[in-house]
Amino acid sequence: MPDSLPRTPAAEHFVAPFDETPVAPVDAVRVGEKKSNLWLDAWRDMRGRPMFWISSAVILIVILVSLFPTLFTQVDPRACDLAQSNAGPEAGHVLGFQKQGCDIYSRIIWGTQTSVSVGLIVVLMTFVLGTIMGALAGFFGGIVDTILSRIGDIFFSIPYILAAVVVMSVLSAHRNVFTIAIAIGAFSWPVTARILRAEILRVKNSDFVMASRSLGLSQFRTLVKHVLPNAIAPVIVVTTLSLSAAIVAEAVLSFLGVGLPPAQFMSWGNDIAQAQTDLRTAPQTLIYPSIALSVTVLGFIMLGEVVRDALDPKARAQR
């Protein structure tokens, strides 16, 4: 039967020449992209936050004062004149004098050196002891974890301030910066060990650890080369915060009279303890050392908070 229906002409389609059509490979590597890892991402996050620069400026000033106190004052902190007892500010003595006639500003400047020295020694002790105990307990497990964890629990159950008071009372004839640092640091490391142990328990089950073992690396090399670098971030945060706690602990012990001898060492805690009886008549003797202690501790706490948020991808994503 003949087809009587008219045929619809086929629609024409335009096809661009192949050489004029840009084709981008789907899996092409973008060479120009910035490198990215945990530490680079943390640095990019921190440098964009004003709190990081403020805390860094405060800490930098504190470190400079502790290292080079003569750049900030030329007054001898031990040059006291009872005729200037609790006197107010005057030329060359911007903060006035304390009860024994010593320059308050000069004692604050020289007291910075003592506080920072104690804090750094304590942080070094807690970092080394906490890292060793936490890494070994978390990675090897079994009887090693049981023994080291129980040792940590024993030290953790003792308040380190109370333990430091006892140690400094027993070693009253040998009170110096190293003694008070050891008294504080010897009982404050379990916090670092616990945090690192928990992080290593999470990291050691990762695929790259299994690959390391498959390549024949020993357990110790796997721990040092692969597990520990990927679990150390929380320890850095705790270490930053523990520096401020160590400075406060030194001031507390000196305030209680079991810290550094006032006749030999400049200490904010000693000055605060001596000034508490003159709060009504000469409040500047108590206020200025307290401000110095508060600002220093606040600077390290602020830096610790910034570092903690920067090393936490979830916290970065929520901002």
C-alpha positions in Angstrom: 0.0 0.0 0.0 1.5 3.3 -1.0 2.4 5.7 1.8 0.1 8.7 1.3 1.3 10.6 4.5 3.8 13.4 4.0 7.2 12.7 5.7 8.5 15.2 8.2 11.9 16.4 7.3 14.7 15.4 9.8 15.9 18.2 12.1 19.4 19.4 11.5 21.8 19.3 14.4 24.9 21.6 14.7 28.1 19.9 15.8 31.0 22.0 16.6 34.4 21.1 15.2 36.4 19.0 17.6 39.4 21.2 17.6 37.3 24.2 18.6 35.7 22.6 21.6 37.7 22.8 24.8 37.7 19.5 26.6 38.8 19.3 30.2 39.8 15.9 31.5 37.7 14.9 34.5 40.6 13.6 36.6 43.1 16.2 35.8 45.3 17.4 38.7 45.2 21.1 39.4 48.9 21.9 39.9 48.2 25.4 41.0 46.2 24.4 44.1 47.7 25.2 47.5 49.1 22.3 49.5 46.9 21.2 52.4 47.5 19.3 55.6 46.5 19.6 59.2 49.2 22.1 60.1 48.9 24.3 57.1 45.2 24.5 57.5 45.6 25.3 61.1 48.1 28.1 60.3 45.8 29.6 57.7 43.0 29.6 60.2 45.0 31.1 63.0 46.5 33.9 61.1 43.1 35.2 60.1 41.9 35.5 63.8 42.6 38.6 65.8 42.8 36.7 69.0 45.9 34.8 67.7 47.8 38.0 67.0 46.7 39.6 70.3 47.8 36.6 72.4 51.0 36.2 70.4 51.9 39.9 71.0 51.3 39.5 74.7 53.4 36.3 74.9 56.2 37.9 72.8 56.3 40.9 75.2 56.4 38.5 78.2 59.2 36.5 76.7 61.2 39.6 75.8 60.8 41.0 79.4 61.9 37.7 80.9 65.0 37.4 78.6 66.1 41.0 78.6 64.7 42.7 81.8 67.4 45.4 81.7 65.8 46.8 78.5 62.7 47.6 80.4 64.0 48.9 83.7 67.3 50.2 85.1 66.2 50.2 88.7 67.6 47.6 91.0 64.6 45.6 92.4 66.4 45.0 95.6 67.3 48.6 96.2 64.7 49.4 98.9 64.3 52.6 100.9 62.0 52.4 103.9 61.4 56.1 103.6 59.5 55.4 100.4 57.3 52.7 102.0 54.0 52.4 100.1 54.7 55.7 98.4 52.9 56.6 95.2 54.4 57.1 91.7 57.1 59.6 91.0 59.7 60.3 88.4 61.5 57.1 87.5 59.1 55.0 89.5 55.9 54.9 87.5 54.0 52.4 89.7 55.2 53.6 93.1 56.8 51.6 95.9 55.9 48.6 98.0 55.9 48.3 101.8 59.6 47.9 102.1 60.3 50.8 99.7 61.2 48.7 96.7 60.2 49.8 93.2 57.0 47.9 92.1 57.6 48.2 88.4 61.1 46.8 88.7 60.0 43.9 90.8 57.3 43.0 88.3 59.8 43.1 85.4 62.3 40.9 87.2 59.5 38.6 88.5 58.6 37.8 84.9 61.8 35.9 84.5 61.1 33.7 87.4 57.5 32.9 86.4 58.4 32.1 82.7 61.4 30.0 83.7 59.3 27.8 86.1 56.5 27.5 83.5 58.8 26.4 80.7 60.6 23.8 82.8 57.2 22.4 84.0 55.9 22.3 80.4 59.0 20.5 79.2 58.7 17.9 82.0 55.0 17.3 81.4 55.4 17.1 77.7 58.3 14.6 77.8 56.8 12.4 80.6 53.3 12.6 79.3 54.3 11.8 75.7 56.4 8.8 76.7 53.9 7.3 79.0 50.8 8.0 76.9 52.4 6.8 73.6 53.7 3.5 75.0 50.5 2.8 76.8 48.2 3.5 73.9 50.2 1.9 71.1 51.4 -1.4 72.7 48.4 -2.0 74.9 48.1 -5.2 77.0 50.2 -5.4 80.1 52.2 -2.3 79.1 49.0 -0.2 79.0 47.8 -1.7 82.3 51.0 -0.9 84.2 51.5 2.6 82.8 47.8 3.5 83.1 47.8 2.5 86.8 50.9 4.5 87.4 49.2 7.5 85.8 46.1 7.0 87.8 48.1 7.1 91.0 49.7 10.4 90.1 46.4 11.7 88.7 44.6 11.1 92.0 47.0 13.4 93.8 46.3 17.2 93.3 49.6 18.6 92.0 49.3 21.8 94.0 49.0 19.8 97.3 51.8 17.5 96.3 54.0 20.5 95.4 53.3 22.0 98.8 54.5 18.8 100.5 57.6 18.5 98.3 58.5 22.2 98.8 58.0 21.9 102.6 60.3 18.8 102.7 62.9 20.5 100.6 62.7 23.9 102.3 66.4 24.2 102.4 66.7 23.8 98.6 64.0 26.1 97.3 64.9 27.3 93.8 63.5 27.5 90.3 64.3 23.9 89.4 63.0 22.5 92.7 59.6 24.2 92.4 59.4 23.2 88.7 60.1 19.6 89.5 57.6 19.7 92.4 54.9 20.9 90.0 55.8 18.9 86.9 56.3 15.6 88.6 52.6 15.4 89.4 51.0 17.2 86.5 52.0 15.0 83.5 49.1 12.4 83.8 46.7 14.8 82.0 49.0 14.9 78.9 49.5 11.1 79.0 45.8 10.4 79.1 45.0 12.6 76.2 47.8 11.2 74.1 46.9 7.6 74.9 43.3 8.2 73.8 44.4 9.8 70.6 46.9 7.0 69.8 44.2 4.4 70.4 42.2 6.1 67.6 45.1 6.6 65.2 46.8 3.2 65.5 43.9 1.5 63.7 44.2 3.6 60.6 45.1 2.1 57.2 48.5 3.8 57.0 49.6 2.1 60.2 48.7 -1.3 58.7 50.6 -0.4 55.6 53.6 0.6 57.6 53.6 -2.8 59.3 53.1 -4.6 56.0 56.3 -2.9 54.7 58.2 -4.4 57.5 58.7 -1.4 59.8 59.1 -2.3 63.5 56.5 -1.3 66.0 58.7 1.3 67.5 59.5 3.0 64.2 55.8 2.8 63.2 55.0 4.6 66.5 57.6 7.3 66.1 57.3 7.9 62.4 53.6 7.5 61.7 51.4 7.2 64.7 52.9 9.9 67.0 53.0 12.7 64.4 49.3 12.1 63.7 48.3 12.1 67.3 50.4 14.9 68.8 48.0 17.8 67.9 45.9 17.6 71.2 49.1 17.4 73.2 50.3 20.7 71.8 47.0 22.3 72.8 47.2 20.9 76.3 50.9 22.0 76.6 50.0 25.5 75.7 47.3 25.7 78.3 49.5 23.9 81.0 52.1 26.7 80.7 49.6 29.2 82.1 48.6 26.7 84.8 52.3 26.2 85.8 52.8 30.0 86.2 49.7 30.2 88.4 50.9 27.2 90.4 54.3 28.9 91.1 52.5 32.1 92.2 50.2 30.1 94.5 53.1 28.3 96.1 55.0 31.5 96.7 51.8 33.1 98.0 51.4 30.3 100.5 55.0 30.8 101.7 56.3 27.4 100.4 57.6 28.7 97.1 60.7 30.7 96.2 62.4 32.6 99.0 61.5 36.3 98.8 65.0 37.3 99.7 66.6 35.5 96.7 64.0 35.5 94.0 61.6 38.1 92.5 58.2 36.4 92.3 54.7 37.8 91.6 53.4 35.4 94.2 55.7 36.7 96.9 54.8 40.3 96.1 51.1 39.5 96.2 51.5 37.7 99.5 53.4 40.6 101.1 50.9 43.2 99.8 47.7 41.6 101.0 48.0 43.3 104.4 48.2 46.8 102.7 45.2 46.4 100.4 43.3 49.3 102.0 46.2 51.7 102.6 48.3 50.9 99.5 46.3 48.9 96.9 48.8 49.4 94.1 51.2 47.0 95.8 48.7 44.2 95.2 46.9 45.3 92.1 49.9 45.7 89.7 51.5 42.3 90.4 48.1 40.7 90.1 47.5 42.4 86.7 50.9 41.2 85.4 50.0 37.6 86.5 46.5 37.8 85.0 47.6 39.3 81.6 50.4 36.7 81.2 48.1 33.8 82.1 45.3 35.2 79.8 47.7 35.4 76.9 48.7 31.7 77.1 45.0 30.7 77.6 43.9 32.7 74.5 46.7 31.2 72.4 45.7 27.7 73.6 42.1 28.3 72.7 43.0 29.5 69.2 45.4 26.5 68.6 42.7 24.1 69.8 40.1 25.5 67.4 42.6 25.6 64.5 43.6 22.0 64.9 40.0 20.8 65.1 38.5 20.6 61.6 34.9 20.4 63.0 35.4 23.7 64.9 36.8 25.3 61.7 33.8 24.2 59.7 31.3 25.6 62.2 32.8 29.1 62.0 
